[in-house]
């Protein structure tokens, strides 16, 4: 049985290899960061460099109606002061598979409706510029990605150790993968993540308990193992 193991950090990855006595029969392991880098590809030609993304975002600001109301494109230096906000905001929306209209529907954002409309136009302009230049980035990847299934042709199972929280986009990737390869989630529950775990669609009809360690087949939608979590 050939397994690919995905660990949540490079520390756990190093720990796994340091405790493996037989390197010939050791299952291949990678970090979660490398996993998504290897698994996700885009229909666009290549990933935009940081400089290219910056130039295209600035151009998108210049194309956006009333962008000066947000003071993000009055001149290039003013734009640079706001670029981190723009990129992080748009990336967070993309990862959670949300649109700006989803935010605008909430009552407590009503006062910022005009600003949200400007940001919505800005995002559309930026995505269009990426497309025109046959580029993608962390913001557009969720809209243009494909899964590199060839990467898994040498494996029978994928064991994914889940620590912390996955974005809606990342979890959708795992759900799609689970249709093509036996995918086992390994995680433990605590008072900090039990609500999050129960909110995931695959666990909503299951009795997930606090302070337990689980092995869960995302492919079969069933618990494979449950035991007390020893801290």
C-alpha distance (Angstrom), angle and dihedral (degrees) to the residues before:
residue distance angle dihedral
X1 . . .
X2 3.80 . .
X3 3.80 113.4 .
X4 3.76 134.5 -171.9
X5 3.80 111.7 -152.5
X6 3.79 121.4 -156.5
X7 3.81 117.4 -161.7
X8 3.81 125.6 -165.6
X9 3.81 95.0 -128.8
X10 3.79 142.0 21.3
X11 3.81 88.0 -117.8
X12 3.80 91.8 62.4
X13 3.79 89.1 43.4
X14 3.81 91.9 55.3
X15 3.79 90.1 45.1
X16 3.80 90.9 53.9
X17 3.80 94.2 51.8
X18 3.82 93.2 42.6
X19 3.82 91.3 56.7
X20 3.81 95.6 43.9
X21 3.80 107.8 103.9
X22 3.80 98.7 -175.3
X23 3.80 108.5 51.6
X24 3.81 93.2 -179.0
X25 3.79 93.7 63.2
X26 3.80 97.2 32.0
X27 3.79 112.8 124.1
X28 3.78 113.9 -117.7
X29 3.80 113.2 -101.9
X30 3.80 133.3 -169.5
X31 3.79 136.6 174.2
X32 3.79 120.6 -99.0
X33 3.81 90.4 -114.3
X34 3.81 92.2 55.5
X35 3.79 90.0 42.5
X36 3.80 94.7 61.7
X37 3.81 91.1 41.1
X38 3.82 90.3 56.0
X39 3.79 98.2 38.5
X40 3.79 100.5 46.7
X41 3.77 121.3 69.9
X42 3.79 129.2 167.2
X43 3.77 133.4 -131.6
X44 3.80 85.6 -131.9
X45 3.80 119.0 91.4
X46 3.80 99.2 -109.5
X47 3.78 145.8 -24.0
X48 3.78 115.8 -81.3
X49 3.77 116.7 -114.8
X50 3.79 118.8 -121.2
X51 3.81 88.9 -104.2
X52 3.81 93.5 50.2
X53 3.80 91.5 48.6
X54 3.79 90.1 50.4
X55 3.81 93.8 50.6
X56 3.79 93.1 46.4
X57 3.80 92.7 47.8
X58 3.79 90.0 51.0
X59 3.79 90.4 49.9
X60 3.82 89.8 48.7
X61 3.81 89.0 53.2
X62 3.79 90.6 52.9
X63 3.80 90.4 51.0
X64 3.79 94.1 48.9
X65 3.80 118.6 100.7
X66 3.82 112.5 -117.0
X67 3.81 93.0 -2.8
X68 3.81 87.5 145.8
X69 3.80 87.7 71.2
X70 3.81 86.5 73.5
X71 3.82 92.4 43.0
X72 3.79 92.0 -127.9
X73 3.78 103.4 121.3
X74 3.79 107.9 29.6
X75 3.79 88.9 113.6
X76 3.77 135.7 -17.0
X77 3.80 95.1 -97.6
X78 3.79 92.0 51.8
X79 3.79 87.9 49.1
X80 3.81 91.3 53.4
X81 3.81 90.3 57.3
X82 3.81 90.6 58.1
X83 3.81 101.8 36.0
X84 3.82 95.6 94.7
X85 3.79 90.4 54.7
X86 3.80 92.4 49.2
X87 3.81 96.4 47.2
X88 3.81 95.2 43.2
X89 3.82 92.9 45.9
X90 3.80 94.1 49.2
X91 3.80 92.6 43.1
X92 3.81 91.6 52.0
X93 3.80 90.5 51.2
X94 3.79 90.6 50.0
X95 3.81 94.8 48.3
X96 3.80 91.9 49.6
X97 3.82 91.2 44.7
X98 3.79 91.7 -123.1
X99 3.77 131.9 141.5
X100 3.78 126.9 -145.0
X101 3.81 87.8 -113.6
X102 3.82 87.6 64.6
X103 3.80 88.8 60.1
X104 3.79 93.8 43.4
X105 3.81 90.3 57.9
X106 3.80 91.7 65.5
X107 3.80 115.4 94.6
X108 3.80 95.9 -134.8
X109 3.80 90.5 59.5
X110 3.83 93.6 52.6
X111 3.82 91.9 100.5
X112 3.80 89.4 58.5
X113 3.81 96.5 46.4
X114 3.81 94.6 117.4
X115 3.80 91.8 48.7
X116 3.79 90.5 49.6
X117 3.80 90.3 51.6
X118 3.80 89.5 53.6
X119 3.80 91.6 49.1
X120 3.80 90.2 48.0
X121 3.80 91.1 54.4
X122 3.80 90.8 44.7
X123 3.80 92.1 53.0
X124 3.81 92.3 49.3
X125 3.81 90.2 49.9
X126 3.80 91.7 49.4
X127 3.82 93.9 48.7
X128 3.80 90.2 48.6
X129 3.81 91.3 51.8
X130 3.80 90.7 50.8
X131 3.80 89.5 51.2
X132 3.81 92.9 47.7
X133 3.80 89.3 54.2
X134 3.82 93.3 44.0
X135 3.81 90.8 -119.0
X136 3.79 136.0 129.7
X137 3.79 135.2 -166.8
X138 3.82 139.2 177.9
X139 3.80 90.0 -72.4
X140 3.80 97.5 52.8
X141 3.82 99.0 33.3
X142 3.82 93.4 90.3
X143 3.83 88.1 58.3
X144 3.81 98.3 44.3
X145 3.80 105.9 29.6
X146 3.76 129.9 125.8
X147 3.80 127.3 -172.6
X148 3.78 117.7 -113.7
X149 3.80 96.8 -134.8
X150 3.80 91.5 171.8
X151 3.78 88.1 72.6
X152 3.82 89.8 68.3
X153 3.80 99.1 46.9
X154 3.81 91.5 102.2
X155 3.82 95.0 51.0
X156 3.78 134.4 76.1
X157 3.79 97.4 -168.3
X158 3.77 138.9 24.0
X159 3.80 116.5 -150.4
X160 3.79 111.3 -164.9
X161 3.80 117.9 -169.7
X162 3.77 107.1 -149.9
X163 3.80 117.9 -153.2
X164 3.77 123.3 163.3
X165 3.78 118.3 -7.4
X166 3.77 133.3 -37.9
X167 3.77 121.5 -147.4
X168 3.80 118.6 -115.3
X169 3.80 88.6 -107.7
X170 3.81 93.9 52.0
X171 3.79 92.2 47.8
X172 3.81 90.7 50.1
X173 3.80 88.4 54.5
X174 3.81 89.8 54.1
X175 3.80 91.4 48.0
X176 3.79 90.5 52.5
X177 3.80 91.8 47.2
X178 3.80 91.3 50.1
X179 3.82 88.4 66.3
X180 3.80 90.6 62.0
X181 3.79 104.9 34.4
X182 3.79 134.8 24.3
X183 3.80 101.4 -94.2
X184 3.79 119.8 -166.3
X185 3.79 121.1 -168.5
X186 3.80 115.7 -151.4
X187 3.79 116.5 -164.6
X188 3.78 144.8 136.7
X189 3.78 127.4 -135.3
X190 3.79 130.0 -133.7
X191 3.79 138.9 162.8
X192 3.79 87.2 -86.5
X193 3.81 99.2 57.1
X194 3.81 106.7 20.9
X195 3.82 93.2 96.7
X196 3.80 91.0 49.0
X197 3.80 93.0 48.8
X198 3.79 92.2 49.2
X199 3.80 90.1 49.8
X200 3.82 92.4 60.5
X201 3.83 109.8 101.7
X202 3.81 93.6 -128.1
X203 3.83 91.9 58.7
X204 3.80 101.9 39.6
X205 3.81 94.5 96.9
X206 3.80 94.7 41.9
X207 3.78 131.2 85.2
X208 3.81 100.0 -117.4
X209 3.81 109.6 -179.2
X210 3.78 132.1 -156.8
X211 3.85 121.9 -103.4
X212 3.79 94.4 20.2
X213 3.79 133.6 124.0
X214 3.79 115.7 -134.7
X215 3.75 141.1 -167.5
X216 3.77 107.6 -161.6
X217 3.79 128.2 -177.4
X218 3.77 106.1 -136.5
X219 3.80 88.0 -173.2
X220 3.81 95.1 55.9
X221 3.83 95.8 27.3
X222 3.80 92.3 -130.1
X223 3.80 138.5 119.3
X224 3.79 110.5 -109.2
X225 3.79 97.5 -178.3
X226 3.80 138.3 6.8
X227 3.79 124.5 -176.9
X228 3.78 139.4 152.8
X229 3.78 113.1 -79.8
X230 3.81 111.7 -124.2
X231 3.81 111.0 -156.1
